[in-house]
Amino acid sequence: MIAIIKYNAGNITSVKNAVERLGYDCRVTDEIREIRSAEKVIFPGVGEAGSAMTHLKNRRLDEIIQSLVQPTLGICLGLQLMCRHSQEGDTKCLGIFDAEVKKFPATDIVPHMGWNNLNLEGSPLFYSFGKEDTVYFVHSYYAEICPETIARCDYILPFSAAMQKDNFYATQFHPEKSGDVGERILRNFLEL
């Protein structure tokens, strides 16, 4: 069973639908026992860092996520919350990735919304990913480039489009909204 962490942040239904389309049994849950026993865990999110971290802490989900040993995938806000700190609300995050989350410089092209290609560092997450393939982003905050960066995107400035450390993977883009390319990335994660 694939656990999709329920923590009061959006896009859970689209992630659940994408996983089920790939033929996997999944459950949206905030039950600690179910999360710990899942074969894989997905930590999606759309929302604001401070309130999301408060919700995680109130349910002890912050401790559970940090202690997971199975493959775990953060998506969008999930990636940002897996970092050390976010400028959004001056929020202390989970600290899985040693990166700061910063706000894009104020311009008329923020938020970053749309399709972009990636510069890959190499990861099983991107098996069969081509240079012409694009993924869908929507965000106003970004994780800086760090040793855990496995894919970069250039939008106003270079940032971490995907990260990996041990069993933890994360994407700033939305694979569940990235068509066939995103489906391949999700499948690669689910087949780890």
Beta strands, then each sheet from edge to edge (+ up, - down):
strand 1: 2-5
strand 2: 26-29
strand 3: 40-43
strand 4: 72-75
strand 5: 83-86
strand 6: 91-92
strand 7: 97-103
strand 8: 112-116
strand 9: 119-120
strand 10: 135-139
strand 11: 141-143
strand 12: 149-154
strand 13: 158-165
strand 14: 168-171
sheet 1: 2+ 1+ 3+ 4+ 14+ 13- 12+ 9-
sheet 2: 6+ 5- 7- 11+
sheet 3: 8+ 10-
end
